[in-house]
Amino acid sequence: MQTYRILLTVVGLAVVSLTAGAQTKETPAQFEKRVKWWREAKFGMFIHWGVYAVPADSSKGAGEWYMNNFQMQVKDYEKFAPQFNPVKFDAKKWVQAAKNAGMKYIVITSKHHDGFDMFDSKVSDYTIVKATPFKRDPMKELSAECKRQGLKFCFYHSIMDWHHPDYLPRRPWEKGVRPAAGADYDRYVAYMKAQLKELITQYDPAALWFDGEWEETWTHERAVDLYAYLKALKPSLIINNRIDKGRQGMQGMNAEDKFLGDYGTPEQEIPPQGFPDNRLWETCMTLNNTWGYARNDHNWKSSESLIHMVSDIASKGGNYLLNVGPTELGEFTPETLDRLNAIGAWMKVNSPAIYGTTKSPFKKLPFNGRCTVKGNSLFVHVFQWPSGTIALPGLKTKVLSAKALDGGEALTVQARTDSVTISKPKKIDPVATVLELKLAGPPEVEPVVSFVRANPDGTYILSAADAEVQGGTARVEEKNGIVNIGYWTSEKDTVAWTLDVPKAGNYTVYLDYACAPESAGSTFTVQIESALNGVGGKVESTGGWTQFTGLTLDGTLSLPAGHQTLRLVPLSMPNGAVMNLRSMLLKPAP
Ligand code: FHN
């Protein structure tokens, strides 16, 4: 069993954390200065690398969860360490591959949930230097190489630790083999702080990417203490929201402002509409299915889809952290290199439309593509060129010139009453063609209201995708092809549609919604903003967040003629969420 040494560090840590609490809160200007490089970087490399690359098996789940997936005892999993000898590891090659792909920062696992240290820790023997034939410190080599090649170096660090004797809770299958008796979680936290101090002082990371925060032993109070401790060690450090307890699952954003973290961390998903403000967020995603290397995971994403995600995420104001799982020998797989090279070739031409940009000023585009903004430049990323010109609805700022980024061909711009059209360049990129429009100022766009019009049978279908979501939590989400309003965890959030009503009439209102048992009980009203009437309802459990069912509201809603805004307004939310709303139907009342 591997040993740990923490006595020498406990006193030192107490002093730092006591003084750290005296830190003053930074101003928005100080925050923006601290995160400037991160906000502008837009694209980074995630690296999950550890002894789990030896079994490299995702047959029962993610490769890096091998110890858990195969319900291994610590002493059996430790046997992988002496087999881990990544003699092909070459920091120069890794950093070059990231740089060629257009990535500006690297986030690598210093320690994943398995507790194995990929760095030369003095407070643990369970490390790549002491417990493997490799004996070198790859984190030292990688951080130095990042400095040499101008990439930011950052660490992923897991709070959850399946190896340390003081970490709690134990895994269910350890009962009797590795009893919890005698384990001291405070002593574990002191050990974790000691290692984080090593990481900060020895490797100078620009950011820390925490994970494994979800078990009940880790608390908001501990997160507050740890955050202050880390900021005292390095005030410029950027820290993600998984240091604390506010993350709303894979959606990745904090439920409330009280929770810590400089940025949100959507995982394996991209927020369908981005966010109404300029909060920082970063989608992390695998190239195939698993974070750690797995010989049996062949479900690789296409280079085209990956390039579209670089564009889509930037167009919503986020960063993209794309993961690589190096092999047990320390190499990137050929499938990985193919994709990184393809992304890099596209970025070589089009990165001005990504780096340092802000989100699109358009809620929707009438073509398959995205937009990003940088100062007075508007970048239009066209995934599929429609026949003829493309139109930018509602663009009010004068377009001074337009060109194709690839080759610089000048394009023809036509200003029309409610849109601007641009001609098609000769050179079309089959994945995404990017145009740059130089404007007379920052782009101003008049929101184009998309009216919901009656169907031939007189009904109105109000879909989640067409909804105007107001508020900080509710948002359009897509899962397994289902698009609904989700993460509706504030009763202040509302959803609305604008209807074009040629003739006044009365309607019955039907909801298509889902709600988990523990969150049922919210009440709400569906109302027309220009009139005082509304119909109300109560959210019952449908059995789960993805089990949708119909609800007919009592009474009828009268719709005056003209353009009418219909809004669903929560009245009470006793159990933490309102509902998942897929659509509403208005049917002419008999
Ligand atoms: O359990 C981890 C998983 O192994 C991986 O590290 C991802 C990456 O964000 N985070 C956790 C799952 O949410």
Residues whose N, C-alpha, C, O or C-beta is under 5 A from the ligand:
A	BS01	FHN	E64 D211 E267 C284 W291
